[in-house]
Amino acid sequence: MEKFSVISLSILAVLVILGIVFWIITIKRGKEGRPVTTNYRALFMMGVIFTGAGVTLSLSTDNPGFYGMAMMGITYFIIGLANRDKWQDASRK
């Protein structure tokens, strides 16, 4: 039981540190006047990759936990596809 609590606290500490880092980055970008934008094309591509990898890993290892990765990929895929009109063209940058 003690091992579980150490692992849980370690994961929680990492998540808190990452949250603080992302919060600082967002505040810094806001002060510079650069808006935080989402690259929906990248989300679409990540969705395709995560879905394929999650299904493949789940079926090949008989581990249903990888279906969570596939569901995350489907979510990214849907978000990217729903915002297709906001895709950023790489040649314009």
For each residue, the residues with C-beta under 8 A, 3 or more apart:
1: 4 5
2: 5 6
3: 6 7
4: 1 7 8
5: 1 2 8 9
6: 2 3 9 10
7: 3 4 10 11
8: 4 5 11 12
9: 5 6 12 13
10: 6 7 13 14
11: 7 8 14 15
12: 8 9 15 16
13: 9 10 16 17
14: 10 11 17 18
15: 11 12 18 19
16: 12 13 19 20
17: 13 14 20 21
18: 14 15 21 22
19: 15 16 22 23
20: 16 17 23 24
21: 17 18 24 25
22: 18 19 25 26
23: 19 20 26 27
24: 20 21 27 28
25: 21 22 28 29
26: 22 23 29 30 36
27: 23 24 30 31
28: 24 25 31 32
29: 25 26 32 34 35 36
30: 26 27 33 34 36
31: 27 28
32: 28 29
33: 30
34: 29 30
35: 29
36: 26 29 30
37: 88
38: 43 83 86
39: 42 43 88
40: 43 44 79 80 83 84 86 87 88
41: 44 45 80 87 88
42: 39 45 46 80
43: 38 39 40 46 47 76 77 79 80 83
44: 40 41 47 48 76 77 80 81 84 87
45: 41 42 48 49 80
46: 42 43 49 50 73 76 80
47: 43 44 50 51 73 74 75 76 77 78 79 80 81
48: 44 45 51 52 73 77
49: 45 46 52 53 73
50: 46 47 53 54 69 70 72 73 76
51: 47 48 54 55 70 73 74 77
52: 48 49 55 56 73
53: 49 50 56 57 66 69 70 73
54: 50 51 57 58 66 67 68 69 70 71 72 73
55: 51 52 58 59 66 67 70
56: 52 53 59 60
57: 53 54 60 61 63 66 69
58: 54 55 61 62 63 64 65 66 67 69 70
59: 55 56 62
60: 56 57
61: 57 58 66
62: 58 59
63: 57 58 66
64: 58 67
65: 58 68 69
66: 53 54 55 57 58 61 63 69 70
67: 54 55 58 64 70 71
68: 54 65 71 72
69: 50 53 54 57 58 65 66 72 73
70: 50 51 53 54 55 58 66 67 73 74
71: 54 67 68 74 75
72: 50 54 68 69 75 76
73: 46 47 48 49 50 51 52 53 54 69 70 76 77
74: 47 51 70 71 77 78
75: 47 71 72 78 79
76: 43 44 46 47 50 72 73 79 80
77: 43 44 47 48 51 73 74 80 81
78: 47 74 75 81 82
79: 40 43 47 75 76 82 83
80: 40 41 42 43 44 45 46 47 76 77 83 84
81: 44 47 77 78 84
82: 78 79
83: 38 40 43 79 80 86 87
84: 40 44 80 81 87
85:
86: 38 40 83
87: 40 41 44 83 84
88: 37 39 40 41 92 93
89: 92 93
90: 93
91:
92: 88 89
93: 88 89 90
